[in-house]
Amino acid sequence: MKNRLKYISILICGILIISINATGLSQKPIITLKENSVNDLDIIDMITKINESRVIYFYQNLLSFGVRYTGTINCTMAGDWIYSEFEKMGLYVEFHDWSFEKFQAKNVVATLPGTDPSSNAIFIICAHYDTVKNSPGANDDGSGVVAVLSIAEILSKYSFNHTIKFITFSGEEVGTYGSFNYAREAYNNKDNIIAVLNLDIIGYAETSEGGKMLRFFQEEPSTWISDFAKKICLKYIDIIDLSIESLPNYAGADNQAFVDYGYDGVWIAQHDPNWVGHSENDTLEHINLTYHIKVTKLMLAILTELGIKPINIQVILRTPLEGMGYFKDIPLIELPFAKFYFQRLRGITIAIGKPTARAEVICKENIKYVIFTIDDMFIFWDDTPPYEWIIHGKAYPLIGRHTVKVVAYSETNEVDSDQMDIIFFTLR
């Protein structure tokens, strides 16, 4: 009888141990927004998991497809391989098919869903896997793709309150068409994209200054991203030893499509010139692995810190719609300016008459007031939802291109803003 009880006790203990271990294996560590729940040591541990062997593995496999010009079989096979790598990480993966002009291709989108049911916020880190016709594209932009894969592999083992998307675009070298189609669709679906971190050409440094510097290209509404990133640089300077330099925006990178549709986004690139860019010399032997790994570590830290940063207030300018032609308050037609991003016409809205600006405010506390401006000049305020304003000039009719901005203030003086450019033809 004693032996039987002994065996039963052992069996029960064994079952409990297996259950506990199984539970531990099936659950990801959750990094939440609750006070004192974020452990900097966890983030440091994530940073140290970026290692050279995995970086080289991603580079070698991506470059094995050779030149990856959009629409070619090589580009298609590279996209399939990226999909399989995301899938191995346990992420939800999908192809985002697009067609534009004479091109048809697909973006690869991997999603790490947020755990906070009250948050629909999305953070995107992205790169492009296509190349020009004569280049294997190790740095432009294999370096960005490898960084996205490396970061995704580590963050996939954790959970965050907000959703993180890891995206590799095709069509960048032929006109940023992949990112344009994705950004336009996301806007039409009302995706709440908070920030886009576009990694493009981050694998080379030849000077001592360049080896310690990373550049953020940005427009004014997106400056908060680089300001936040600079704080993270200082926080982990002893581990990563990189600083950030902010520069004016360049319209030819994948973040621009998101900016054109009202989202905040930055292009992130190396400091030193990319002398092998768009040539047959853009190969793995010209990648500075030490620098690339430092950049990857910093971007992992920035993305993680963004993912755990509380969003206390958010205002979204819901109408007029981006990229539409209006007659008074009626959207009549989607404007055909997708190819004219360097002319700053992609995503532009044209209004004949006076459309209505409607703002949505997301905040857990009461809103004190919402202010509408034209070209940063105060025009109208509203302290009662729905927050609406029939757009007009103060002392003159609006003619030409103007910036409409909405600024929301909470009772504790939290502030957020959103804006859009509109070409007006208003007679009175």
Order of alpha helices (4+ residues) and beta strands (2+ residues): alpha-beta-alpha-alpha-alpha-beta-beta-beta-alpha-beta-beta-alpha-beta-beta-alpha-alpha-beta-alpha-beta-alpha-beta-beta-beta-beta-beta-beta-beta-beta-beta-beta
